Every structure is written in structure tokens, then in C-alpha cells.
Amino acid sequence: MSLDPSTLQIIACPSCKGKLVYAEQKEELVCRGERLAYLIEEGIPVLITDSARTLDAKELEQLPS
């Protein structure tokens, strides 16, 4: 399922308020600053910091810019 590009313009990381990057392959929204990945369930971003997973450096390098 694809995420509407206009959605990315209006949402931000709940932790740092930074920009989120859409990682289409894993269906996640990623905050590079906090190194967190937020799931997208049934087309709805789950922006709960306690539910996000922490990314390692290698995963961050593989993300689109």
C-alpha cells in the first residue's frame, strides 16, 4: 500500500517534530534524527514513540534521502 505524498508534508516525528521519510519496502515512516521507524498499519501511520523501533546505522544508510 502506498502512502499519500501530501500526508508526509503534514506529519512529523512525535518525538523531535522532525521530517519523516517513507520507507516503502518496510511500510514504515522513519525519523533520521531520532533513528526511529514508525509502522504503517492498514495505511495509517502509528506515530507512537513507545511502539517505534530503533534503527541501526546500516539501516539508516539504506534509506532514500
C-alpha positions as CSV (number, residue, x, y, z in Angstrom):
1,M,0.0,0.0,0.0
2,S,1.3,3.4,-0.9
3,L,1.3,6.5,1.4
4,D,-0.2,9.7,0.0
5,P,2.7,12.2,-0.5
6,S,0.6,15.0,1.0
7,T,0.5,13.1,4.2
8,L,4.3,13.3,4.5
9,Q,4.0,17.1,4.3
10,I,1.7,17.5,7.3
11,I,3.0,14.9,9.8
12,A,6.2,14.9,11.8
13,C,8.1,12.8,14.3
14,P,6.2,12.9,17.6
15,S,9.5,12.9,19.5
16,C,11.5,15.6,17.8
17,K,9.0,17.2,15.4
18,G,11.4,16.4,12.5
19,K,10.7,15.3,9.0
20,L,9.7,11.7,8.4
21,V,10.9,9.6,5.4
22,Y,8.7,7.0,3.9
23,A,10.5,3.6,3.7
24,E,8.1,1.9,1.2
25,Q,9.7,-1.6,1.3
26,K,9.1,-2.0,5.1
27,E,5.9,0.2,5.2
28,E,7.4,2.5,7.8
29,L,7.9,6.2,8.4
30,V,11.5,6.9,9.6
31,C,12.9,9.8,11.6
32,R,16.6,10.1,10.8
33,G,17.3,12.4,13.8
34,E,15.8,10.1,16.4
35,R,16.7,6.9,14.5
36,L,13.2,5.6,14.9
37,A,10.9,3.7,12.5
38,Y,7.1,4.0,12.9
39,L,4.9,1.3,11.4
40,I,2.1,2.0,8.9
41,E,-0.8,-0.3,9.7
42,E,-3.6,-0.6,7.1
43,G,-2.5,2.7,5.6
44,I,-2.5,4.5,8.9
45,P,0.8,5.7,10.4
46,V,1.2,4.6,14.0
47,L,3.1,7.6,15.5
48,I,3.6,6.3,19.0
49,T,7.2,6.7,20.2
50,D,7.0,3.7,22.5
51,S,5.8,1.5,19.6
52,A,8.6,2.6,17.2
53,R,11.7,0.5,16.6
54,T,15.2,1.8,16.8
55,L,17.3,1.8,13.7
56,D,21.0,1.0,13.4
57,A,23.4,2.9,11.3
58,K,23.3,0.4,8.5
59,E,19.5,0.7,8.1
60,L,19.8,4.5,8.1
61,E,22.3,4.4,5.2
62,Q,19.9,2.3,3.1
63,L,17.0,4.7,3.3
64,P,16.1,7.1,0.5
65,S,17.1,10.7,1.0
